[in-house]
Structures are given as structure tokens and as C-alpha cells.
Amino acid sequence: MFAAFIGTDVISAICASFVDVVLSTRASKALHWGLLGKVIRAPTSFFDVTPLGRIVNRFAKELNLVEKVLPLQLYQYLTAIFTVLSVFASMAFASPYFVIAIGVVVVGYYFFQWYLRETYVETQRMEALSRAPLFSQLGETLRGAATIRAYRKEDIFRNVNYYNIDANSTERLAQKYIIS
């Protein structure tokens, strides 16, 4: 009997890994080509007001999210859900009054989660806004490196870069603090 459980677990893990690889590859390709198509068909005025760093940053961020973050979070989410459901089922079977207490906890958790989600979305937006100047300034510095060296203004650009990194790090730390 125990061998059957282990065999089923191994087979389900292999199937889950296969589905994860196939689905994340498809999603990455679809997202990349969709974003690229929208950017290519964008009017010239879009490129006048949008720095190149922000466009590249958006591509990198979205593809990283689809390829690395979402599959891991989906796996963790499903594992947590099934673990919690099995524990609740065991406890409800042992003590039927436990179901009432769980109802109160679930309602409280729902309101807490709603507040946390609103805060997290806002910190994500602020982090993305602070990341765009960092990439934009880095691109401008790389394109004008010869001129910067010729006029010996490396310190100014280094300090601007430090400022942009600090601003972005503050937002990233706020985001990490909310998650934990």
C-alpha cells in the first residue's frame, strides 16, 4: 500500500514538472510575441514619451514573472491548499465544532488578505516606477560613455546611479517587507 502512495507521488511529480515546463514555455512565447507586436505597432509618439529603459524593463520583468515566479507560486499555492484542506478535513472529522471556528477564521483571513493585496499592488507600482529611471539612466550612460569620460563627469553619473539604485532598493525592500 505504501509503495502505491510513493509511486503515485512520483508519477504526479513528473507529470506536474512536464506540464510546468510546457505551459510556462508557451506562456512566455505568447507574452513575448504579444508584447513585441504591440511595441512594434506603437505610434512614434509612444517612443517620444517612453524611455527605452522602461520598455526593456517591462519586457524583462514580465518574462521573468511568467517563466520563474508564477510556476513556483502556483506549485506552492496548490501544495498549501491541499495540505490545509486535508488538515481541516481531519480536524472536522475528529471535532465537528471545529467547523464553526474555521468559518470565523476564514472570514477574518479574507478581509486581511484583501487589505494586503491592495497594499502589495501599490508597492509593485511604486517599485516599477523607481526601476524605470535606473534602466533609462544606465542606457544613457552607456550610450554617452565616451562623452562622459571626455568631460570627466564620471562622478556625477555614478552619484545619479547610486541615487536611482537607492530609490529602487527602498521600494523593493518595502515590497519584500509586505510579503513576509
N, C-alpha and C positions, 0 to 999 in steps of 0.2 A: 504494500500500500504506500509506504514512504517513498519507494522508488518511483512510483507513478506520479506523486506530487513533484518530485525533483525533475523527472522527465518532462512533465507539463510545464514547469517553470523554465527549464532550459529552452524548450521549443518556443514558448511565448516570448522569451527574451530575444531569441534570434529573429523571430517574426517582427517584434517591435523595433529592433535595430534596422532591419531591412526596410520597413515602412518609413522609419525616421529618415534614413538616407534618401530614399526615393522621393518622399514628399518634400523634404527641405530643399533638395536639388531642383525639383520642379518649381517650388515657390520662389526660389532665388532667381531662376531664369525668367520666370514670368514677371517678377518685380523689376529686375534689371532692364529687361527689354521694354516693359511698360514705362518706367521712368525715363529711359533713354529716348523712347519715342516721343514722350511729352516734351522733353527738353529740346529735342531736335525741331519739333514743330512749334516751339515757342516763338513769339514775335521778337523782333530785335529789341524792342523796348524792355523786355524782360531782362535781357543781358545788360542793358544800361543801368538798371537799378539793383540787380542782384549780383553780388561779387562772385567770382568763380570759386572762391574758397567755400562759400555757402553751398553751392551746387555739388561740389566734390564731397563735402562733408555730409550732405544729405544722402548721396549715393552710398558712401561708406557706412554711415550709421544704419540705414535701412537694411542693407545687405547683411551687416553683422547681426542685426536683430533677428532676421529671418533664418540665417544659417546657424548661428550659435546659441542665441539666447532663448528663442521660442521653443526649439525642440527639447532643451534641457528643462525649461519651465513646465512644458506640457507633461513630460515624464514625471517630474516631481509632483505636479498637481494631481495626476491620476494615481500615483502611488499613495499620496496623502489621503485622497478621497476614499480609496478602497480600504486603507488601514483604519481610518476613522469610522467608516461605515461598519466594518467588521467588529470594532471595539464597541460601538454603540449597540449593535445587534446583540452581542454577548451580554452587555450590561442590562439591556432591556429584557432579555430572556431571564436573567437572574433576578432583576428587581423591576417590576412593571412601573413603579412610581418614578423611576429614573427618567422615563419619557417626558414627564411634566417639567422636570428640571432642565432637561435638554432643550425643550421648546423655549424656555425663558433665555437660556444662554444663546441659542441660535438667533433670536430676535435682537439681543444686545450686540452680538457679533456683527450682524448685518448693518446696524447703524454705525458702528465703529469702522467697519470696512468701507462704507460709503464716504465717510469723512476722510479716511486715509487715502482713498483713491483720488478724490478731488485735490488734495494737497500734493500727492505724487505727480499728477498730471501737470500741475502748475510748476513744480520744481523741474520737471523734464523740459518744459517750455523755456524756463529761465536758463537751464544748462545749455540747451541748443542755441539760444541767443548769445550766450557768452562764448560758445565754441566757434561760431562763425567768424568773429574778428580775429581769432587766433589763427585759423587756417588762411584767412584772407591776408593777414599781415605776413605770415610765413611765405605765401606765394609771392607777394610783392617784394619781400626782401630777397628771395631767391632770384627773381627776375632782375632786380636792380643791384645785385651784389657788387658788380664792378664799380658802379657809380658810388655806392655807399663807401667802398674801400677808398676810392679816389678822393672823396671829400672827408675821409676819416671820421665818419659818423657811426661807426660800429656800436659805440656805447649807447647812443640814443636808441637805435633799433633793438639792441639787447635789452635795454630797460623797458621798452614798449612790449617786447615779447614776454619779459618777466611779469609785467603787469597783466597782460592777457592770460598768461598761464595761471596767475594767482586768482584772477576773477573766475576762470573756468573751474579751478580746483575748489573754490568756495562753493560753487553751485553743485559740483559733483559730490562733495562731502555732505552737503545738505540732503541731496538725493539718497546717498548711502545711509545717512542717519535715519531718514524716514523709513527706509526698507527694513532696517534692523530693529 
